[in-house]
């Protein structure tokens, strides 16, 4: 797995692991799409591979693809490793769709993992990707594990908005911050993952991605650039007759547009954050207020299954408050 642009985080983790002074829980904090999940998987694999052998003599968090532990993790059959993320509904009207959050039963499975004797080495490792999706009861269950961790256990906790986590969870973790990716790193990732893109197309995507590789790739794969540019037009010029936000709402209302709708929810807050950084005076204040409102709306909408058209229109209204103020 390739991890680019986060050398400082890699060096901090390697220093702790090499000295075997490894904190039991690491909070991987930073914007969405900058490599936190990739880092967590790479760090977990490195720990498990070195602990079980044969020795790994590669820089950073790299592990040979043919290492026996790498093959087990790739196959999802390593007995001392768990990856916790939102699961899919297996029955009912929502069959096949992701659940709203990570539930308490999933966290309890971690407690079972850490209570059992390790199978392949002294270490057991778990990843939660991401913490922002833990339901309240699941957070409380995780807190118990953080308060009384067993020996040689490692928890890697991904969070895009760490300030929303319980303070008692944050205080029991070592925090590792991840910054936005620079343009050169994004260009390298896009050229590797989307080789058909021209340099001009990559530059257009990078300008809208706000330092997030996931966002840039989503823009490319889901044809989101027109939606992002329409959102920018509302943000900068307003929408006095409601026509722009109505077009956006109509484009994202159908069930077939759900992937684009989910990505759109991820687009709006960073656009407002970038606008606030570039603005001054009252416009900056309006953009900051709009950012807070948009982030809250985009976060709540999937959890409460709010109507996509109404949610997109509401986000358009929030953005228009900056352009028309």
N, C-alpha and C positions, 0 to 999 in steps of 0.2 A: 504494500500500500504506500502511495506516494504522499508525503506531507511537505508542502512548500510554504515558505514565508513565516514559519513560527520557530525559528532557530533558538530564540531565547527560552521559550517554554521547554523545548527539547533538552537544552543544556541544563535547565534547573531540575528537571525530572531525572535526567541521567546522573547528575551529581548526587542526588538523594539516594537513588538506587545503587549506584556504585559504592557508596559508603555504607549501604544497608541501614541508613537512617531514614527509612521511608515512612512518612506519615500514613496512617491507615485510610484516610479519606482525602481526596483531592477534588476541589471545586474548580472545574474548568469553565471560566467565565469569559464572555465576550460576545460580539455580534454573531448573529446566525450566519452560517455558511463560510466561516473563515478557517475551518479545519479542526474544531474541537472534537467532533466525533471521530474523525480520522486519527487524531492524536490519541484519543482514549483507546481505540482498538490497537494501535501500534504499541502503545505503552503496555497494555495488558499482554499482548503477545510477547513482547521482549522480556517481561518479568517471568512469565510462565515458561518460555523457552530456555532462558538462562538458568532458572531454578531447576528445571528437569534435565537439561543437557540434551545433546552435546553442546559444548560452549559456543557462544556466538561472538565472532570477531568482526563485527561490522560497525560502522559509525552510527551515531544517533540512535534511533529506535528500530533500525532495520533488522530483519530476520530473514534468512534464506527461505525462498518459497518451498524448497524441498525438506526443510527441517521437519522432523516428525511432529513437533508441537504445532507448527504452522498448519500442517495438513489436518490435524484434529480440530483446530479452531475454525479453519475454513469450512470443514464439514459440519460444524455445529455439534461435535460429539466430544469435546473436551470436558471431562467430568468436574474439573475445578474452575470452570469459567461460566459466567452467565451474562447475557446481554438483555437488559430490561428496557422495553420500549412499548409504545401503545400497541395493543393487539387488535386483531380484526374480529368483528362480530361473526360468530359461526352460525347463528340461527336468527330467525326473526326478520322483520321488515328491513333491518339495516345490515342483513347478511352481506359479508364481503367488504363492508366499510370499516374504517378505523374507529375504535372507541374514542370517546371524548377525552379520556385521560388514562393514566396509569393507576390501576386499582390496588387496594391493599393486599389482595391475594398474591399479586405479583411480587410485592416487597416481602411478603412472608416466605416466598420461595428462596429469597436471599438468606433469610434467617436459617432455613433448612440447610442451605449450602454451607454456611459458615459454622453451623453446629456439627456437621459431619466431618469425619477425618479426611484430609486431602488424599487424593489417589495417586498422582503422578509426581508430586514434589511437595515441599512444605507449604507452598503458597496456593491461595485461592483468590480469584479476582472477579469482580463484577463491575459492569458498566450500567449506568442509568442514563439513557439518551431519549428525552431530556428531563431534567428535574422540574422544569416549568409546567410539565404535564401531569405531575403527581397530584392525585386528589388529596384533600385534607387528611383523611384517615391514613392514606399511604405515607404522607409526610410524617405523621406521628409515629407510625410503625417503623419508618426508617430511622427516626431519632433514637429510638431504643437501641438499635444496632450501632449507631454512632457513639452512643454513650458507653457501651460496654463491648468494644470490639475484641474479637478473639485474636490470638497471635497470628502473624503472617497472613493477614487478610488485607486486600487492597480494594477500595471503592473509588471508582472514577465517575464523578458526577458532572454531567454536562448541563450548563445553564446559559440561556441567552439573556435572561433578566434576573440575575442573582439577588437583586434587591427585593424581589417579591417572595423569596424563600423565608422560611421561619428563621429568625435571628439565632435560635438555638442550633439549627442545622449549620448555618454559616460559621458559627463560632467553633464548631468541632471539625472543621475542614481546613486544610491548607489551600489557599486560593492561588490559582495560576491563571493570569490574565492573558487573553489572546486579542491581538489588535486586528484591525482591518488589513486586508492584503493590499500591497501596492500594485500599481498598474502593470508593472513588468511581470510580477508573479501571476496576475490574472491573465495576462496575454499568453503566458506559457501554458497555463492550465487550459484555456480555451483552444489554443492551437493543438494541444495534445488530445483533448476530448472531442473537439468539433473541427476536425482537419479541413472540412469543406468551406469553412468560413474564410472570407477574404480579410486582409488586415484592416480594411475600412469597416467591415461588419464587426470585427472584434473590438475596434475602438469605440464604436457606437454602443456596444453592449457594456464595455467597461465604464463608459461615462455614466451609465444608469445603475451600475451594480453596487455602488457604495462600498466597495472593498470586499464584497462577498462572492466567492466562487460559486456557491450554490445558486445565488441569485442570477449571476451572469449565465450559468448553464441553463437555468430554468427559462430565462428570457429567450435563449436560443432554441431550446427544445419545444417550448410551448408558444412561440411566436408572440412574446409579450411586449416587444419593443413598441408596437403601436399603442397598446394600452398604457404603457408607462409614459409615452409622449403625450397622450391625451390627458393623463393625470397631471403632468407638468404644465400643460396649457391651462388647466383649471387653477392650478396652484399659483401661476404667475399672472394670469389675465382674468381670473374669475369666471363665472358662468351665470351671467345675469338672467338668461332665459331658460336655464335648467337643461339646455339641449345637450351639452357635453356629458353631464353626469347621467342623463337619461340614456344616452347611447351606451355608456359604460355599463349601466345596470342591465340594459337589454342584452348586451353581448355576453354577460356573465350569469344570466338568470337560469339558463337551462341546465338540466342534470349533466348533459354531455360536456358542459363547460366547467364542471367542478374542479378539475386540476388547475385550470387557468384562474378560477375564482380563488382557490387556496393560495396560489402564487401571488395574486393581486393583493390579498390581505398582507402578504409579506413585503410587498413593494412600497406601499404608501408611507408607513412610518419612516423608513430611511430617506425617502424623497423629502419629507418635511424636515428631518434632521439636517440634511444637507442644505436645504433652503435657509434654515435658521442660522447655520454656521456662516453662510455667505451674506446674510442680511445684517442690518443695523437698526438701532432705535426701535420704534413702535412695530415695524414690520418683523423684526427679530422676535419681539415679545409675542406677536400674533402667531408666528410660525412655531415657537416653542409651546404655546398653549395648544395649538392645533396638533402638534406632535403627540402631546400627552393624551389628547382625546382620541386620536387615530390609533395609537398603540393600544389603548384600552378597548376600543371597539373591535379592532382586529384580533385581539386576544380572546375576548368574550364570545364573539360570533360563532366560532366552531364549537365551543363547549356547550353553548345554549342552542345550537342548531338554528340560528337566526336565518330568516329569509335572505338568500344571497342578493336578490335585486334591491331589497330595502337596505341591506348593509352597505352595498356598493354606493347607492345613492347617498346614504348618510356620510360615508367617507368622502364623497365628492363635495358635499356641503361643508364638511370640515376644511377641506382643501380650499374651497372657494372663499372661505372666511379670510384667508391670507391674501388671495389675489384681489378681493373686492374691498378689503379694509381700508 
